[in-house]
Amino acid sequence: MAGYLHLVMVAGVVAAAVGAKVMIAEPLSRDPAAFLVTLSGPALFLIGWILLAAAVHHRVSWHRPAGLVALVALGLLAHRLPLLAGSALMAALLIAVVVVETATLRRTGRPR
């Protein structure tokens, strides 16, 4: 089953590419559907990453689910912002998840 979980992550990458294309075409769009498309890629990737870690390592660090919850909250709060601003906030959020997870790995030597 773990082999198929990579497909969720790949679907997230594809959806992120579609979202980036939409954002590049109309960066000032305030269309909630366009923001949802842009948000779906990182959300799918995080879901796949969480499920894969649970299947392979039998544990999930708190950073990923917290990032997913924050991503959903961002979607609820920022869906009326211009697409470029929402995408920038989303990128900052994902960078924060990676930075916190990397710092934890460096400090402890293993994911929590």
LINHUDA-V721146 format. One record per residue. N is the residue number from 1. PHI is phi as a letter, one per 30 degrees, with the letter a starting at -180 (* if undefined). OMEGA is omega in radians with two decimals (none if undefined). Layout:
N_PHI_OMEGA + N_PHI_OMEGA
//
This chain:
1_*_-3.10 + 2_e_3.13 + 3_d_-3.14 + 4_d_-3.13 + 5_d_3.05 + 6_d_-3.14 + 7_d_3.09 + 8_d_3.12 + 9_d_3.10 + 10_d_3.07 + 11_d_3.08 + 12_d_3.11 + 13_d_3.12 + 14_d_3.12 + 15_d_3.09 + 16_d_3.10 + 17_d_3.09 + 18_d_3.10 + 19_d_3.11 + 20_d_3.12 + 21_d_3.11 + 22_d_-3.11 + 23_d_3.12 + 24_d_-3.12 + 25_d_-3.10 + 26_b_-3.06 + 27_d_-3.12 + 28_c_3.12 + 29_d_3.07 + 30_c_-3.14 + 31_d_-3.13 + 32_d_3.12 + 33_d_3.11 + 34_d_3.10 + 35_d_3.10 + 36_d_3.09 + 37_d_-3.14 + 38_d_-3.12 + 39_d_-3.04 + 40_d_-3.13 + 41_d_3.10 + 42_d_3.12 + 43_d_3.09 + 44_d_3.13 + 45_d_3.13 + 46_d_3.10 + 47_d_3.10 + 48_d_-3.14 + 49_d_3.11 + 50_d_-3.11 + 51_d_3.13 + 52_d_3.11 + 53_d_3.12 + 54_d_-3.11 + 55_d_-3.05 + 56_d_-3.04 + 57_c_-3.10 + 58_h_3.04 + 59_a_3.13 + 60_b_3.07 + 61_d_-3.06 + 62_d_-3.07 + 63_d_-3.07 + 64_d_3.08 + 65_d_3.09 + 66_d_3.08 + 67_d_3.11 + 68_d_3.10 + 69_d_3.12 + 70_d_3.10 + 71_d_3.09 + 72_d_3.10 + 73_d_3.08 + 74_d_3.10 + 75_d_-3.14 + 76_d_-3.06 + 77_c_-2.98 + 78_c_-3.07 + 79_d_3.12 + 80_c_3.08 + 81_d_2.99 + 82_e_-3.07 + 83_e_3.13 + 84_d_3.13 + 85_d_3.10 + 86_d_3.11 + 87_d_3.11 + 88_d_3.09 + 89_d_3.13 + 90_d_3.12 + 91_d_3.11 + 92_d_3.12 + 93_d_3.14 + 94_d_3.07 + 95_d_3.11 + 96_d_3.11 + 97_d_-3.12 + 98_d_-3.13 + 99_d_3.14 + 100_d_3.14 + 101_d_3.11 + 102_d_3.11 + 103_d_3.11 + 104_d_3.12 + 105_d_3.12 + 106_d_-3.10 + 107_d_-3.03 + 108_c_-3.11 + 109_i_3.10 + 110_a_3.11 + 111_d_3.10 + 112_c_none
//
